[in-house]
Amino acid sequence: MPNPLLIAPQWIVPVDPAATDPRDHDRAPRVLTDHALLIEADRIAALLALGEARQRYPHAETLALPGHLLAPGFVNLHAHAAMALLRGVGDDLPLERWLQQRIWPLESRLVGAQFVHDGALLAFHEMLLGGITCVNDMYFFPEAAITAAAALGIRSVHGIIVIDFPSAWASDAADYLRKGLQLRDRMRDEPLVSFCLAPHAPYTVNDGALRRIATLSRELGLPIHTHVHETREEVEAGIAQHGMRPLERLAELGVVGPELIAVHAVHLSESDLRLLADAGASVAHCPHSNLKLASGIAPTARMHELGITVGLGTDGSASNNRLDLLGEARTAALLAKGDSGSAEAWPAARTLRAMTLDAARALGMDDRIGSIEVGKQADLVALDLSGAELAPVFDPVSHLVYCCGREHVRHVWVAGRHVVNKRQIADDSARVVIHEVVGRTAVWHNRVGEILSGQV
């Protein structure tokens, strides 16, 4: 077991969980100066004044971080990690054409365990360097993604994906569920791995499977993570096929409740919004993906007014190109202001909660991560605010949201393990694995080119 570590940054932002109503989260957060945090094993063991910390823990290793802000590790509430290998292959297309002309044809030829492992490892590497300590992933061959996550030490939540279409991973909805639940049982004792139920979308999953998912969610205590109301066309097609809006259909089938994470949730009527609010559901807001695919702008300011918990997600590299939650945070704050016409919408404090504690709460993990509290897992990120491009610092939380980029992330800890040290992956063996995967990207590049050119 490593020796206790005392981290002494210039600022600590704990993200206080005391406010349980999301509408109270705009108040200025507590910012601690002249304080230190003690890590013992995988947990936060103490948070106290620096002088007292030095007296009480004289034998702890000390990491002084002048000019740094220490915050809870960022939680990426929605991603398709393996799609890092498809970055840039479907740019500048709307969602339907992007899926039907590029993504689904490529996936049908490429997706397997090796593809998922290599793509996920590249994605998790990128996420860690940007301060993401936990990711909620949705993709085929989740066991391969788990292997990649373990190699780098990132905390990961894996979707038990369900879709009516066959793939190399499973043949139908029942087969997807069976394999996913078996994997969950095998991984039950892995401390950094957890699961959620992940029906792809209302338009790709039948009623029977959705009812089964709703039942399993209640029986097993698993969140439900699904794309919903991403485009106007999706909503119109749902009405034409089922005589109701997709979210209404999900509610009738028992899917809409506090366990639901509604991904994208762009095209919501007032009744949709109130349905989510009354059910205690959460939203995974992916602003860059929504903008890039021209899907629209999610009404996050109104969600906030209604008390809906909103976390931030990057989506996948194929529809975003950058797995950068700091970038998502700044865009989310600015979009909320521009869309609502209120400069007070989504202030920095609200935005920081969306990328930490609120995302953790949506996953049912806020008792373990998402804030800096004694007894919680030591998932932490330290950002260097000392550069000339950031001077002066009047409000470190404002700087984190409106000024910082992932290049300012200096250190990252997951469950007390120092996984990023001075902007480098800390573990030697992990760096070797990354190097090997980068070497294989030329092979994947060539295969994608052959498929798109019709050679295979």
VOPAGU-2260 file (C-alpha; in pm, 1 decimal, decimal comma):
REM VOPAGU-2260
SITE   aa  ch    i         X         Y         Z
SITE  MET   A    0       0,0       0,0       0,0
SITE  PRO   A    1     145,5     342,9     -92,8
SITE  ASN   A    2     231,1     592,0     177,3
SITE  PRO   A    3     -30,7     856,6     260,8
SITE  LEU   A    4     -11,6    1154,7      25,0
SITE  LEU   A    5     -76,9    1512,1     133,3
SITE  ILE   A    6    -174,1    1736,2    -160,2
SITE  ALA   A    7    -134,0    2109,1     -96,4
SITE  PRO   A    8    -271,5    2315,5    -388,6
SITE  GLN   A    9    -344,4    2687,7    -390,7
SITE  TRP   A   10    -719,1    2627,9    -416,2
SITE  ILE   A   11    -950,7    2334,9    -340,5
SITE  VAL   A   12   -1309,8    2331,6    -470,8
SITE  PRO   A   13   -1489,8    2048,5    -289,0
SITE  VAL   A   14   -1824,9    2086,1    -478,8
SITE  ASP   A   15   -2043,0    2080,4    -170,6
SITE  PRO   A   16   -2319,2    1816,7    -196,2
SITE  ALA   A   17   -2532,5    1979,6      73,6
SITE  ALA   A   18   -2767,8    2141,4    -179,0
SITE  THR   A   19   -2989,4    1855,3    -296,4
SITE  ASP   A   20   -3214,8    2070,6    -517,4
SITE  PRO   A   21   -3044,2    2136,6    -854,8
SITE  ARG   A   22   -3201,0    2483,4    -859,3
SITE  ASP   A   23   -2981,5    2578,5    -561,8
SITE  HIS   A   24   -2657,5    2493,3    -737,4
SITE  ASP   A   25   -2589,5    2838,2    -883,9
SITE  ARG   A   26   -2460,1    2987,0    -562,4
SITE  ALA   A   27   -2088,5    3054,4    -542,6
SITE  PRO   A   28   -1912,6    2732,3    -443,9
SITE  ARG   A   29   -1688,7    2701,0    -143,8
SITE  VAL   A   30   -1325,3    2758,4    -240,1
SITE  LEU   A   31   -1063,3    2661,2      16,0
SITE  THR   A   32    -721,4    2823,6      32,9
SITE  ASP   A   33    -431,5    2724,2     258,2
SITE  HIS   A   34    -580,0    2376,7     286,8
SITE  ALA   A   35    -454,1    2027,4     212,8
SITE  LEU   A   36    -607,9    1693,9     124,1
SITE  LEU   A   37    -481,5    1360,9     253,3
SITE  ILE   A   38    -510,1    1044,7      43,4
SITE  GLU   A   39    -481,7     710,7     220,9
SITE  ALA   A   40    -512,6     401,8       0,5
SITE  ASP   A   41    -804,0     474,3    -235,3
SITE  ARG   A   42    -987,1     733,1     -25,1
SITE  ILE   A   43    -986,2    1092,6      88,5
SITE  ALA   A   44    -879,9    1061,3     451,4
SITE  ALA   A   45    -869,8    1428,4     555,3
SITE  LEU   A   46    -940,5    1778,9     429,6
SITE  LEU   A   47    -807,1    2043,8     663,2
SITE  ALA   A   48    -599,5    2359,5     705,3
SITE  LEU   A   49    -247,3    2320,9     570,5
SITE  GLY   A   50     -70,6    2403,1     897,8
SITE  GLU   A   51    -278,4    2152,2    1090,3
SITE  ALA   A   52    -226,2    1891,6     819,3
SITE  ARG   A   53     150,5    1920,5     844,8
SITE  GLN   A   54     135,1    1882,5    1222,4
SITE  ARG   A   55    -101,8    1585,6    1218,9
SITE  TYR   A   56      58,6    1398,5     928,5
SITE  PRO   A   57     431,8    1474,8     947,7
SITE  HIS   A   58     528,7    1146,4     781,5
SITE  ALA   A   59     298,3    1177,9     480,6
SITE  GLU   A   60     453,3    1244,8     143,3
SITE  THR   A   61     367,5    1603,2      46,5
SITE  LEU   A   62     291,4    1728,7    -303,9
SITE  ALA   A   63     291,1    2108,9    -306,2
SITE  LEU   A   64      98,0    2252,5    -602,1
SITE  PRO   A   65     125,9    2633,4    -594,9
SITE  GLY   A   66     -94,4    2796,5    -854,9
SITE  HIS   A   67    -307,6    2482,4    -891,2
SITE  LEU   A   68    -677,7    2420,9    -843,2
SITE  LEU   A   69    -777,6    2080,4    -702,3
SITE  ALA   A   70   -1127,0    1965,9    -798,1
SITE  PRO   A   71   -1322,5    1639,5    -806,6
SITE  GLY   A   72   -1239,2    1426,4   -1107,5
SITE  PHE   A   73   -1460,9    1495,4   -1406,6
SITE  VAL   A   74   -1737,6    1245,7   -1490,1
SITE  ASN   A   75   -1813,0    1187,3   -1858,4
SITE  LEU   A   76   -2180,8    1091,1   -1855,1
SITE  HIS   A   77   -2201,6     964,4   -2214,2
SITE  ALA   A   78   -1940,8     822,9   -2450,4
SITE  HIS   A   79   -1878,6     562,9   -2719,3
SITE  ALA   A   80   -1511,5     517,1   -2644,0
SITE  ALA   A   81   -1420,9     267,4   -2916,1
SITE  MET   A   82   -1527,7     515,4   -3183,3
SITE  ALA   A   83   -1196,1     693,7   -3133,2
SITE  LEU   A   84   -1085,8     477,7   -3427,6
SITE  LEU   A   85   -1353,5     645,5   -3642,1
SITE  ARG   A   86   -1257,9    1002,5   -3559,2
SITE  GLY   A   87   -1323,3    1224,4   -3860,5
SITE  VAL   A   88   -1467,2     962,8   -4099,1
SITE  GLY   A   89   -1818,9    1109,2   -4105,8
SITE  ASP   A   90   -1768,0    1481,6   -4066,3
SITE  ASP   A   91   -2023,8    1738,4   -4177,1
SITE  LEU   A   92   -2319,6    1501,6   -4215,3
SITE  PRO   A   93   -2657,1    1511,0   -4034,0
SITE  LEU   A   94   -2726,6    1228,3   -3791,5
SITE  GLU   A   95   -2932,5    1001,3   -4019,4
SITE  ARG   A   96   -2682,7    1013,9   -4307,9
SITE  TRP   A   97   -2390,9     997,0   -4063,3
SITE  LEU   A   98   -2530,8     673,1   -3920,2
SITE  GLN   A   99   -2659,1     510,3   -4238,0
SITE  GLN   A  100   -2385,5     607,2   -4484,0
SITE  ARG   A  101   -2076,6     600,6   -4264,8
SITE  ILE   A  102   -2099,5     466,5   -3909,8
SITE  TRP   A  103   -2320,9     158,1   -3944,1
SITE  PRO   A  104   -2150,0      30,6   -4262,6
SITE  LEU   A  105   -1807,0      73,6   -4103,3
SITE  GLU   A  106   -1911,4     -84,8   -3775,3
SITE  SER   A  107   -2060,2    -387,3   -3953,0
SITE  ARG   A  108   -1716,9    -460,3   -4105,2
SITE  LEU   A  109   -1483,2    -351,1   -3825,6
SITE  VAL   A  110   -1631,8    -403,5   -3482,9
SITE  GLY   A  111   -1483,0    -684,5   -3277,2
SITE  ALA   A  112   -1296,4    -723,2   -2951,0
SITE  GLN   A  113    -965,2    -588,7   -3087,0
SITE  PHE   A  114   -1130,5    -284,5   -3244,7
SITE  VAL   A  115   -1309,8    -201,7   -2919,8
SITE  HIS   A  116    -999,2    -251,2   -2707,3
SITE  ASP   A  117    -780,4     -30,6   -2926,7
SITE  GLY   A  118   -1037,0     244,3   -2974,1
SITE  ALA   A  119   -1135,0     247,8   -2607,9
SITE  LEU   A  120    -773,6     263,1   -2494,2
SITE  LEU   A  121    -706,1     564,5   -2715,1
SITE  ALA   A  122   -1022,6     730,8   -2585,0
SITE  PHE   A  123    -951,0     660,7   -2218,6
SITE  HIS   A  124    -598,3     794,5   -2260,4
SITE  GLU   A  125    -737,0    1116,1   -2408,1
SITE  MET   A  126    -997,3    1143,7   -2132,4
SITE  LEU   A  127    -749,2    1097,3   -1848,5
SITE  LEU   A  128    -521,9    1367,4   -1986,7
SITE  GLY   A  129    -826,2    1595,8   -1981,3
SITE  GLY   A  130    -913,6    1524,4   -1617,6
SITE  ILE   A  131   -1191,4    1269,0   -1677,4
SITE  THR   A  132   -1170,6    1007,0   -1403,0
SITE  CYS   A  133   -1499,1     825,2   -1471,3
SITE  VAL   A  134   -1670,1     750,2   -1801,6
SITE  ASN   A  135   -2012,1     607,0   -1880,7
SITE  ASP   A  136   -1954,7     408,4   -2199,4
SITE  MET   A  137   -2201,7     252,4   -2442,7
SITE  TYR   A  138   -2066,7      12,4   -2704,5
SITE  PHE   A  139   -2036,3    -344,9   -2823,5
SITE  PHE   A  140   -1783,6    -590,8   -2673,8
SITE  PRO   A  141   -1776,5    -415,4   -2333,0
SITE  GLU   A  142   -1531,6    -668,6   -2191,3
SITE  ALA   A  143   -1266,3    -538,3   -2431,4
SITE  ALA   A  144   -1333,0    -182,8   -2314,7
SITE  ILE   A  145   -1304,0    -298,4   -1953,2
SITE  THR   A  146    -960,4    -443,1   -2031,2
SITE  ALA   A  147    -855,1    -110,0   -2182,2
SITE  ALA   A  148    -986,8      83,0   -1882,2
SITE  ALA   A  149    -799,6    -143,5   -1642,6
SITE  ALA   A  150    -473,5     -89,4   -1830,9
SITE  LEU   A  151    -497,0     286,2   -1771,9
SITE  GLY   A  152    -669,9     290,1   -1433,9
SITE  ILE   A  153    -976,9     493,0   -1529,3
SITE  ARG   A  154   -1309,3     433,1   -1351,8
SITE  SER   A  155   -1565,1     307,5   -1602,7
SITE  VAL   A  156   -1936,6     236,5   -1626,1
SITE  HIS   A  157   -2029,8       2,2   -1910,6
SITE  GLY   A  158   -2362,1      -8,1   -2085,1
SITE  ILE   A  159   -2532,1    -343,4   -2125,7
SITE  ILE   A  160   -2622,5    -241,8   -2476,7
SITE  VAL   A  161   -2955,9    -357,4   -2620,9
SITE  ILE   A  162   -3057,3    -312,9   -2983,8
SITE  ASP   A  163   -3286,1    -505,3   -3215,9
SITE  PHE   A  164   -3017,9    -539,0   -3484,4
SITE  PRO   A  165   -2766,3    -824,2   -3487,9
SITE  SER   A  166   -2397,0    -742,8   -3458,8
SITE  ALA   A  167   -2072,3    -928,7   -3413,6
SITE  TRP   A  168   -2138,6    -904,9   -3038,4
SITE  ALA   A  169   -2493,6   -1045,6   -3017,5
SITE  SER   A  170   -2782,9   -1162,5   -3233,8
SITE  ASP   A  171   -3089,1    -988,6   -3089,2
SITE  ALA   A  172   -3213,0    -789,5   -2788,6
SITE  ALA   A  173   -3238,7   -1096,2   -2564,8
SITE  ASP   A  174   -2885,4   -1205,8   -2656,5
SITE  TYR   A  175   -2744,2    -860,3   -2582,2
SITE  LEU   A  176   -2907,7    -864,5   -2238,4
SITE  ARG   A  177   -2793,2   -1216,8   -2160,5
SITE  LYS   A  178   -2430,5   -1149,6   -2250,0
SITE  GLY   A  179   -2425,0    -814,0   -2074,8
SITE  LEU   A  180   -2569,1    -947,9   -1752,2
SITE  GLN   A  181   -2326,9   -1241,2   -1754,1
SITE  LEU   A  182   -2037,6    -996,3   -1790,0
SITE  ARG   A  183   -2173,4    -791,1   -1501,8
SITE  ASP   A  184   -2179,8   -1101,1   -1283,2
SITE  ARG   A  185   -1818,5   -1182,9   -1372,1
SITE  MET   A  186   -1701,7    -829,6   -1297,8
SITE  ARG   A  187   -1894,7    -790,8    -973,8
SITE  ASP   A  188   -1582,4    -759,2    -758,1
SITE  GLU   A  189   -1390,9    -513,6    -978,9
SITE  PRO   A  190   -1379,6    -187,2    -778,2
SITE  LEU   A  191   -1343,4      49,5   -1074,8
SITE  VAL   A  192   -1604,4    -119,6   -1296,4
SITE  SER   A  193   -1981,3     -83,2   -1285,5
SITE  PHE   A  194   -2271,1    -122,3   -1527,0
SITE  CYS   A  195   -2591,5      29,7   -1651,1
SITE  LEU   A  196   -2861,5     -90,3   -1888,9
SITE  ALA   A  197   -2816,3      72,5   -2229,1
SITE  PRO   A  198   -3100,1      34,5   -2481,0
SITE  HIS   A  199   -2964,0     220,1   -2782,2
SITE  ALA   A  200   -3272,1     436,2   -2853,0
SITE  PRO   A  201   -3652,7     407,6   -2865,2
SITE  TYR   A  202   -3638,9     367,1   -3243,1
SITE  THR   A  203   -3401,2      68,1   -3229,0
SITE  VAL   A  204   -3547,2    -130,1   -2936,8
SITE  ASN   A  205   -3883,8    -308,5   -2929,0
SITE  ASP   A  206   -4148,7    -275,1   -2659,7
SITE  GLY   A  207   -4085,5    -614,1   -2503,5
SITE  ALA   A  208   -3716,4    -548,4   -2457,4
SITE  LEU   A  209   -3783,4    -204,1   -2310,7
SITE  ARG   A  210   -4028,9    -350,6   -2057,3
SITE  ARG   A  211   -3770,8    -612,7   -1962,8
SITE  ILE   A  212   -3507,6    -340,7   -1916,9
SITE  ALA   A  213   -3738,5    -140,3   -1692,4
SITE  THR   A  214   -3795,4    -447,8   -1475,3
SITE  LEU   A  215   -3425,7    -533,2   -1457,7
SITE  SER   A  216   -3340,0    -176,0   -1364,1
SITE  ARG   A  217   -3567,2    -190,0   -1062,4
SITE  GLU   A  218   -3459,6    -541,3    -961,3
SITE  LEU   A  219   -3084,1    -484,8    -996,9
SITE  GLY   A  220   -3061,0    -115,9    -911,8
SITE  LEU   A  221   -2903,3     -29,0   -1247,4
SITE  PRO   A  222   -2938,4     304,2   -1429,9
SITE  ILE   A  223   -3088,7     310,2   -1779,4
SITE  HIS   A  224   -2875,0     497,3   -2030,7
SITE  THR   A  225   -3037,5     567,0   -2369,5
SITE  HIS   A  226   -3041,5     815,2   -2657,7
SITE  VAL   A  227   -3372,5     998,3   -2670,8
SITE  HIS   A  228   -3517,9    1293,2   -2866,0
SITE  GLU   A  229   -3184,5    1363,9   -3033,2
SITE  THR   A  230   -3336,3    1493,8   -3358,4
SITE  ARG   A  231   -3666,3    1638,4   -3470,1
SITE  GLU   A  232   -3696,9    1357,7   -3727,8
SITE  GLU   A  233   -3668,0    1095,7   -3452,2
SITE  VAL   A  234   -3958,7    1250,9   -3262,9
SITE  GLU   A  235   -4175,3    1278,9   -3575,4
SITE  ALA   A  236   -4102,4     917,9   -3673,6
SITE  GLY   A  237   -4190,4     799,8   -3323,0
SITE  ILE   A  238   -4526,0     975,9   -3339,7
SITE  ALA   A  239   -4596,0     831,9   -3684,8
SITE  GLN   A  240   -4511,2     475,8   -3578,3
SITE  HIS   A  241   -4646,6     464,1   -3222,4
SITE  GLY   A  242   -4893,6     750,1   -3203,9
SITE  MET   A  243   -4698,3     921,4   -2929,1
SITE  ARG   A  244   -4370,3    1097,2   -2864,6
SITE  PRO   A  245   -4075,6     864,1   -2792,2
SITE  LEU   A  246   -4044,4     982,0   -2433,0
SITE  GLU   A  247   -4414,7     918,1   -2376,4
SITE  ARG   A  248   -4370,8     566,2   -2510,8
SITE  LEU   A  249   -4076,7     505,9   -2278,3
SITE  ALA   A  250   -4289,8     625,7   -1987,4
SITE  GLU   A  251   -4573,8     389,0   -2079,2
SITE  LEU   A  252   -4323,8     101,7   -2086,9
SITE  GLY   A  253   -4190,7     187,0   -1739,5
SITE  VAL   A  254   -3852,6     320,5   -1850,8
SITE  VAL   A  255   -3889,7     681,5   -1730,5
SITE  GLY   A  256   -3797,8     710,1   -1363,6
SITE  PRO   A  257   -3512,1     826,3   -1139,1
SITE  GLU   A  258   -3288,9     561,6   -1294,8
SITE  LEU   A  259   -3319,3     708,7   -1648,1
SITE  ILE   A  260   -3029,7     897,0   -1807,9
SITE  ALA   A  261   -3179,5    1057,6   -2119,4
SITE  VAL   A  262   -2890,8    1119,2   -2359,4
SITE  HIS   A  263   -2905,2    1433,0   -2576,7
SITE  ALA   A  264   -3270,3    1521,0   -2497,0
SITE  VAL   A  265   -3260,6    1803,7   -2749,5
SITE  HIS   A  266   -3614,4    1823,7   -2884,5
SITE  LEU   A  267   -3827,3    1836,2   -2571,3
SITE  SER   A  268   -4169,9    1993,1   -2537,9
SITE  GLU   A  269   -4278,3    2144,3   -2210,3
SITE  SER   A  270   -4470,3    1824,3   -2134,5
SITE  ASP   A  271   -4154,7    1620,1   -2206,0
SITE  LEU   A  272   -3956,3    1836,8   -1969,3
SITE  ARG   A  273   -4214,1    1806,3   -1694,1
SITE  LEU   A  274   -4228,5    1430,7   -1745,4
SITE  LEU   A  275   -3853,2    1407,0   -1686,4
SITE  ALA   A  276   -3870,4    1641,9   -1389,1
SITE  ASP   A  277   -4163,0    1464,0   -1222,2
SITE  ALA   A  278   -3993,3    1126,5   -1271,7
SITE  GLY   A  279   -3664,2    1245,1   -1121,7
SITE  ALA   A  280   -3481,4    1145,4   -1441,2
SITE  SER   A  281   -3144,2    1286,1   -1548,0
SITE  VAL   A  282   -3007,9    1417,0   -1877,4
SITE  ALA   A  283   -2667,2    1360,6   -2038,0
SITE  HIS   A  284   -2600,9    1684,3   -2226,0
SITE  CYS   A  285   -2355,9    1653,7   -2518,6
SITE  PRO   A  286   -2337,3    2005,0   -2664,3
SITE  HIS   A  287   -2053,8    1960,2   -2914,4
SITE  SER   A  288   -2200,8    1647,0   -3069,5
SITE  ASN   A  289   -2544,1    1807,9   -3091,0
SITE  LEU   A  290   -2397,4    2111,5   -3265,5
SITE  LYS   A  291   -2170,4    1916,6   -3500,3
SITE  LEU   A  292   -2455,6    1694,0   -3622,4
SITE  ALA   A  293   -2688,3    1996,4   -3636,4
SITE  SER   A  294   -2926,3    1813,1   -3406,5
SITE  GLY   A  295   -3011,9    2128,2   -3214,7
SITE  ILE   A  296   -2963,6    2287,3   -2874,4
SITE  ALA   A  297   -3095,5    2115,0   -2563,7
SITE  PRO   A  298   -3307,7    2340,3   -2337,6
SITE  THR   A  299   -3077,2    2305,9   -2038,2
SITE  ALA   A  300   -3171,7    2637,2   -1877,9
SITE  ARG   A  301   -3533,5    2520,5   -1859,6
SITE  MET   A  302   -3419,1    2180,3   -1730,5
SITE  HIS   A  303   -3240,6    2362,6   -1451,4
SITE  GLU   A  304   -3550,7    2567,2   -1369,2
SITE  LEU   A  305   -3751,4    2245,3   -1335,5
SITE  GLY   A  306   -3491,3    2076,8   -1115,9
SITE  ILE   A  307   -3377,0    1815,8   -1368,4
SITE  THR   A  308   -3028,0    1682,6   -1296,4
SITE  VAL   A  309   -2803,0    1745,3   -1597,0
SITE  GLY   A  310   -2456,8    1599,9   -1645,3
SITE  LEU   A  311   -2214,9    1650,5   -1932,6
SITE  GLY   A  312   -2096,4    1397,5   -2187,9
SITE  THR   A  313   -1859,9    1402,5   -2482,5
SITE  ASP   A  314   -2038,9    1144,0   -2697,8
SITE  GLY   A  315   -1798,0     957,0   -2926,1
SITE  SER   A  316   -1503,8    1078,6   -3131,4
SITE  ALA   A  317   -1690,0    1011,6   -3456,5
SITE  SER   A  318   -1952,7    1275,7   -3375,0
SITE  ASN   A  319   -1739,8    1512,8   -3172,1
SITE  ASN   A  320   -1375,6    1453,4   -3261,8
SITE  ARG   A  321   -1257,0    1568,0   -2916,3
SITE  LEU   A  322   -1317,1    1392,2   -2585,9
SITE  ASP   A  323   -1269,2    1707,6   -2380,9
SITE  LEU   A  324   -1513,3    1766,8   -2096,9
SITE  LEU   A  325   -1367,0    2110,1   -2019,4
SITE  GLY   A  326   -1454,9    2212,2   -2373,0
SITE  GLU   A  327   -1804,4    2069,7   -2330,8
SITE  ALA   A  328   -1844,5    2263,2   -2006,3
SITE  ARG   A  329   -1764,3    2599,9   -2157,4
SITE  THR   A  330   -1990,2    2538,2   -2456,0
SITE  ALA   A  331   -2273,0    2413,4   -2232,0
SITE  ALA   A  332   -2259,3    2729,3   -2022,2
SITE  LEU   A  333   -2253,0    2958,5   -2324,4
SITE  LEU   A  334   -2530,7    2772,2   -2507,7
SITE  ALA   A  335   -2758,1    2788,3   -2204,3
SITE  LYS   A  336   -2710,8    3164,2   -2186,2
SITE  GLY   A  337   -2759,2    3221,7   -2558,5
SITE  ASP   A  338   -3056,9    2988,7   -2590,3
SITE  SER   A  339   -3240,4    3123,6   -2285,5
SITE  GLY   A  340   -3151,2    3488,5   -2333,8
SITE  SER   A  341   -3029,0    3504,9   -1975,6
SITE  ALA   A  342   -2665,1    3571,5   -1889,3
SITE  GLU   A  343   -2737,8    3424,2   -1546,6
SITE  ALA   A  344   -2820,0    3079,5   -1686,1
SITE  TRP   A  345   -2570,0    2803,9   -1611,3
SITE  PRO   A  346   -2307,8    3001,6   -1417,6
SITE  ALA   A  347   -1968,0    2847,9   -1350,4
SITE  ALA   A  348   -2080,4    2683,2   -1025,4
SITE  ARG   A  349   -2370,0    2504,2   -1197,6
SITE  THR   A  350   -2145,9    2395,5   -1482,9
SITE  LEU   A  351   -1881,2    2250,5   -1249,9
SITE  ARG   A  352   -2149,0    2045,3   -1074,5
SITE  ALA   A  353   -2271,1    1915,2   -1411,3
SITE  MET   A  354   -1927,3    1770,9   -1487,3
SITE  THR   A  355   -1873,9    1625,6   -1138,6
SITE  LEU   A  356   -2135,6    1562,7    -871,8
SITE  ASP   A  357   -2450,2    1581,3   -1084,2
SITE  ALA   A  358   -2311,7    1336,7   -1339,7
SITE  ALA   A  359   -2210,8    1106,3   -1054,8
SITE  ARG   A  360   -2561,1    1138,3    -908,8
SITE  ALA   A  361   -2718,3    1041,3   -1241,7
SITE  LEU   A  362   -2510,8     721,7   -1231,0
SITE  GLY   A  363   -2604,5     651,4    -869,5
SITE  MET   A  364   -2239,8     697,8    -770,6
SITE  ASP   A  365   -2255,2    1026,6    -579,0
SITE  ASP   A  366   -2193,4     842,6    -252,7
SITE  ARG   A  367   -1848,1     748,6    -385,9
SITE  ILE   A  368   -1733,2    1016,7    -630,1
SITE  GLY   A  369   -1819,2    1361,7    -763,2
SITE  SER   A  370   -1713,0    1575,9    -467,5
SITE  ILE   A  371   -1420,1    1611,7    -231,9
SITE  GLU   A  372   -1537,2    1468,3      99,1
SITE  VAL   A  373   -1368,4    1261,8     364,7
SITE  GLY   A  374   -1444,6     894,8     304,6
SITE  LYS   A  375   -1510,5     927,9     -66,9
SITE  GLN   A  376   -1292,1     776,9    -334,8
SITE  ALA   A  377    -989,1     992,8    -416,6
SITE  ASP   A  378   -1083,9    1075,5    -776,5
SITE  LEU   A  379    -919,5    1414,1    -826,3
SITE  VAL   A  380    -788,3    1652,5   -1090,0
SITE  ALA   A  381    -534,5    1932,0   -1042,3
SITE  LEU   A  382    -528,4    2212,9   -1297,7
SITE  ASP   A  383    -236,4    2453,8   -1331,4
SITE  LEU   A  384    -368,3    2812,3   -1330,5
SITE  SER   A  385     -25,5    2974,2   -1298,1
SITE  GLY   A  386      35,5    3041,6   -1668,4
SITE  ALA   A  387      48,7    3393,8   -1806,5
SITE  GLU   A  388    -247,4    3317,7   -2033,0
SITE  LEU   A  389    -464,3    3275,0   -1720,5
SITE  ALA   A  390    -336,2    3566,0   -1509,3
SITE  PRO   A  391    -481,3    3711,9   -1294,4
SITE  VAL   A  392    -710,5    3462,3   -1122,0
SITE  PHE   A  393    -997,9    3639,7    -948,0
SITE  ASP   A  394   -1223,8    3333,6    -934,1
SITE  PRO   A  395   -1067,0    2988,2    -987,6
SITE  VAL   A  396   -1404,1    2823,3   -1058,7
SITE  SER   A  397   -1478,5    3078,5   -1329,6
SITE  HIS   A  398   -1134,6    3011,1   -1473,5
SITE  LEU   A  399   -1194,9    2635,7   -1475,4
SITE  VAL   A  400   -1514,5    2672,2   -1679,2
SITE  TYR   A  401   -1446,3    2971,6   -1901,7
SITE  CYS   A  402   -1067,4    2978,3   -1945,0
SITE  CYS   A  403    -908,9    2639,0   -1891,0
SITE  GLY   A  404    -851,6    2374,2   -2153,4
SITE  ARG   A  405    -737,2    2019,3   -2106,5
SITE  GLU   A  406    -380,3    2139,0   -2153,8
SITE  HIS   A  407    -406,1    2289,7   -1805,9
SITE  VAL   A  408    -472,3    1949,4   -1645,0
SITE  ARG   A  409    -149,8    1861,0   -1464,3
SITE  HIS   A  410    -229,3    1572,3   -1229,9
SITE  VAL   A  411    -507,4    1313,7   -1207,7
SITE  TRP   A  412    -583,6    1056,0    -938,7
SITE  VAL   A  413    -834,3     770,0    -962,6
SITE  ALA   A  414    -914,0     583,4    -641,0
SITE  GLY   A  415    -599,0     732,4    -489,6
SITE  ARG   A  416    -374,7     615,9    -771,2
SITE  HIS   A  417    -169,0     887,3    -942,0
SITE  VAL   A  418    -256,0     806,6   -1303,5
SITE  VAL   A  419    -149,8    1134,3   -1468,7
SITE  ASN   A  420     166,5    1301,6   -1340,0
SITE  LYS   A  421     274,9    1631,0   -1496,1
SITE  ARG   A  422      58,1    1569,9   -1804,1
SITE  GLN   A  423     198,4    1222,8   -1864,3
SITE  ILE   A  424      46,8     880,0   -1800,0
SITE  ALA   A  425     227,9     780,3   -1482,2
SITE  ASP   A  426     243,1     402,8   -1523,2
SITE  ASP   A  427     525,7     265,3   -1737,6
SITE  SER   A  428     333,5     -43,9   -1848,2
SITE  ALA   A  429      34,3     169,8   -1949,9
SITE  ARG   A  430     258,9     384,1   -2167,5
SITE  VAL   A  431     386,4      69,4   -2339,9
SITE  VAL   A  432      30,2     -43,6   -2414,5
SITE  ILE   A  433     -59,4     299,6   -2552,1
SITE  HIS   A  434     245,4     291,5   -2777,7
SITE  GLU   A  435     146,3     -50,8   -2911,1
SITE  VAL   A  436    -208,4      60,7   -2986,4
SITE  VAL   A  437     -94,2     378,0   -3158,3
SITE  GLY   A  438     123,5     157,4   -3375,7
SITE  ARG   A  439    -182,5     -42,7   -3481,1
SITE  THR   A  440    -384,2     262,8   -3584,6
SITE  ALA   A  441    -226,2     250,7   -3931,1
SITE  VAL   A  442    -390,1     -87,8   -3982,9
SITE  TRP   A  443    -730,8      44,5   -3877,0
SITE  HIS   A  444    -681,1     351,2   -4094,8
SITE  ASN   A  445    -615,6     134,5   -4399,6
SITE  ARG   A  446    -914,5     -89,2   -4332,6
SITE  VAL   A  447   -1147,5     211,7   -4302,5
SITE  GLY   A  448   -1012,1     349,9   -4627,6
SITE  GLU   A  449   -1067,3      20,2   -4807,6
SITE  ILE   A  450   -1427,5      -5,1   -4685,2
SITE  LEU   A  451   -1512,5     353,5   -4780,1
SITE  SER   A  452   -1358,5     309,8   -5123,5
SITE  GLY   A  453   -1555,4     -12,2   -5182,1
SITE  GLN   A  454   -1249,6    -233,5   -5202,5
SITE  VAL   A  455   -1379,4    -477,5   -4939,7
